[in-house]
Amino acid sequence: MPLVTEIIRSGEPLIGWDGFMLNCMYTAALRESCPDTEVGKDGETLSTMPQDIPLDFFWRNPVYCLHVPECPLVARGEQTLLQHHEFDRGDGSTFELFPGDRVRAWRE
């Protein structure tokens, strides 16, 4: 069952989808809904980790294995973001998510 994901901004899906955007949408959703969740060594949490670096949901934290019922994106497949999030792509550019962006994920 493939995972289908999208980010809706101003009623329209964002174009130019890539895996980095998936990492960003899940990181932002988790930060907003459960910021005290431990994600690293030595008790590092979503709120204390560098804010411009998304978690890796391909290899390190596979999205298929997430069990975070406090996160609407994980529990219900949809979440409207309330905060601004900016992530460094590592090539001099950034990817931003804005308050009001809807992130969605479901399996087909």
C-alpha positions as CSV (number, residue, x, y, z in Angstrom):
1,M,0.0,0.0,0.0
2,P,1.8,3.1,-1.1
3,L,1.8,6.2,1.0
4,V,0.3,9.2,-0.7
5,T,1.1,12.6,0.8
6,E,0.4,16.2,0.0
7,I,0.8,19.7,1.3
8,I,-2.2,22.0,0.6
9,R,-1.5,25.8,0.6
10,S,-4.2,28.3,-0.2
11,G,-6.4,25.5,-1.4
12,E,-3.9,24.1,-3.9
13,P,-1.4,21.2,-3.6
14,L,2.3,22.2,-3.7
15,I,4.0,21.1,-6.9
16,G,7.5,19.7,-7.2
17,W,7.1,17.0,-4.5
18,D,10.2,15.2,-3.2
19,G,11.3,13.1,-0.2
20,F,12.7,16.2,1.5
21,M,9.3,17.7,1.6
22,L,7.9,14.5,3.2
23,N,10.6,14.7,5.9
24,C,9.7,18.4,6.5
25,M,5.9,17.9,6.7
26,Y,6.2,15.1,9.2
27,T,8.9,16.9,11.3
28,A,6.7,20.1,11.4
29,A,3.6,18.1,12.3
30,L,5.3,16.3,15.1
31,R,7.0,19.4,16.5
32,E,3.7,21.2,16.8
33,S,1.7,18.3,18.3
34,C,4.3,16.6,20.6
35,P,7.4,18.9,20.9
36,D,8.8,17.0,23.9
37,T,9.1,13.7,22.1
38,E,12.7,12.3,22.3
39,V,14.3,11.9,19.0
40,G,18.0,11.8,19.6
41,K,20.8,10.8,22.0
42,D,21.0,12.3,25.4
43,G,17.4,13.2,25.6
44,E,17.3,15.6,22.6
45,T,13.6,16.4,21.8
46,L,11.8,17.8,18.8
47,S,11.9,21.2,20.4
48,T,15.6,21.1,21.3
49,M,17.0,19.7,18.0
50,P,18.1,22.2,15.3
51,Q,14.9,23.7,13.9
52,D,16.2,23.9,10.3
53,I,17.0,20.2,9.9
54,P,14.1,17.7,9.3
55,L,14.1,14.2,10.7
56,D,14.7,11.4,8.2
57,F,11.5,9.4,7.7
58,F,13.1,7.2,5.0
59,W,15.9,5.3,6.8
60,R,16.2,6.4,10.4
61,N,12.5,6.8,11.4
62,P,10.5,5.1,8.7
63,V,7.1,6.8,8.4
64,Y,5.4,3.4,8.2
65,C,6.6,2.6,11.7
66,L,5.4,5.8,13.3
67,H,3.0,5.4,16.3
68,V,2.4,8.9,17.7
69,P,-1.3,9.2,18.5
70,E,-0.8,12.7,19.8
71,C,0.0,13.8,16.2
72,P,-3.1,14.5,14.0
73,L,-1.1,13.8,10.8
74,V,-0.1,10.3,12.1
75,A,-3.4,9.5,13.9
76,R,-5.9,11.0,11.4
77,G,-3.9,11.5,8.2
78,E,-4.3,15.3,8.2
79,Q,-3.1,18.3,10.2
80,T,-3.3,22.1,9.7
81,L,0.0,23.7,10.7
82,L,-0.1,26.6,13.1
83,Q,3.5,27.8,13.0
84,H,6.1,28.8,10.4
85,H,8.8,26.1,9.7
86,E,11.9,26.7,7.6
87,F,14.2,23.8,6.6
88,D,17.7,24.0,5.1
89,R,18.0,21.9,1.9
90,G,21.8,21.8,2.3
91,D,22.3,23.4,-1.2
92,G,21.8,27.1,-0.1
93,S,18.0,26.9,-0.5
94,T,15.3,26.4,2.0
95,F,11.8,24.9,2.1
96,E,9.1,26.6,4.2
97,L,5.8,25.5,5.6
98,F,3.4,28.3,6.8
99,P,0.6,28.6,9.3
100,G,-2.6,27.3,7.5
101,D,-0.7,24.8,5.4
102,R,-2.6,21.4,5.5
103,V,-0.4,18.3,5.5
104,R,-2.1,15.1,4.5
105,A,-1.0,11.4,4.3
106,W,-3.0,8.3,3.4
107,R,-2.4,4.8,2.0
108,E,-3.9,3.6,-1.3
